[in-house]
Amino acid sequence: MRLSSHRAVAHVAALVALLSVAACSDSPFDPLGPTAPSFARGGKPKPPPPPPPTLTHDPILFIHGWNASSSTWSTMVSRFTADGWTSNELVNWSYNYRQSNATTAAQIQQKVDSILRATGATKVDIITHSMGTLSARYYVRNLGGDGKVDALVSLGGANHGTTTAGLCFDVSCVEMRPNSTFLNNLNSTDETWGTPRYATWWSDCDEVINPHSSVVLNGAVNTQTACMSHSSLHEDAVVYQQVRDLVNTAATLASAQ
């Protein structure tokens, strides 16, 4: 009789110990345990992701040209900032200008998708200079950019080629030569492909784009500037104001509705 009592006590003690271990373990049956989905490392609930920043304009992606970098846009970015665009709305970057414009277009595709995810915007505006226009247009036409771009601005764009591209021999330069296979395909059927609002600015004093009429696109709003150099197109205050008003049109209309 006494032996049975000791055994009973031992069984109870073992059961208590087992339950204590289970209570301290990462039991799948414990809804508040550290392994529960609502817990992050450290035993605290995982905070919700921050909301996208509040935007008052479409984000702008700037694309420089051959033998250039993101510094091309320093003046224009500072002007947009002074006029109320936030850092979340202005994306300036550098790429390898020696590579094919088709390769750059694929990078633009990734860049635009990243901007839309980060900001919650539905469309971007793209402002380009010189050769940068070609990769932006290729993206819209061939890589799903139609529907993601509201306005596409071309400042001194080599849209139909330039004879000065015969002086350099990168694949991107070959693509910029008049009647290149790249340009003929890009300009076939429709030079302003899809739904973006296309606009160009060109100067008859441009020393890089030859002929000057190369910039003009059928179906775009084409603006001849005062006599200025190729690089002045992204520095000139009047051109900036016109570009700013163009890209801001959609936002202004939306806020008025």
C-alpha positions, 0 to 999 in steps of 0.5 A: 500500500505504501509502495503504491502511494509512492508511485502515485506521488512520483507519477504526479511529480513527473506530470508536473515537470512535463507540463512545466517544460511544455509551458516553457517550450515553443509549443505549436499549441501556444498561440502566444509563444515566440514561434507564433506568427504574430511574434517577431524575434525577441518575443515582440509583435512584428510592427506593420510596414510604414505607409507609403509617403504622401505624394502631391506629384507623380514621381519623376525619373531623370535619365541622362545621356551619353558621356554623362551622369546623374550630375546632369540634373543637379540644376533641374532637381534643385528647381523642382525641389524649390517648387515643392517636389519632395525627395521621394518624388525626384529620382536621379541616377547614373547608368553605364552609357556605353551599353546598349540602350535596350539594356538601359531600358531594362534597368529603367523598367526595374527602376520604375517598378521600384519607384511605384512600389516605394511611393504607392504612385500609379505612374511616373514622369520621365525627363530625359536628355540626349541619348537618354530619350532612346532608352526611355522610349524603348522601355515604354514601347517594348518593356511594359512602360505603357500605362506606367508613364504619364509624361515623357520629356525629351530635351535634345533627344537623338530621336532620329539619330545624330551624325556626331555619333559617328565619332564614338564607337560604343554600342550605344553610339552605333544605335544613335547613328541615323538609320541605325537598326535600333532607331528604325525599329524604335520609330516604326509605325508610331513614334509616340507609342502608347498612352504617355504624353510626349514632349520635346524641346530642341534648339537650332544652335544645338552642337550635338544633335545633327540635324536639329530636327532629329529631336522632333517626334510625330505625335508629340508637343514639340517646342523650339527653344531660344538659341542654346547649346545642347547642355543648356537645355537642362540648365535654362530657366525657361525650359525648366518652367515649361517642363515643370508645367507639363509634368504637373498638368496631370496632378493639377487636373486631378486635384481640381476634380 
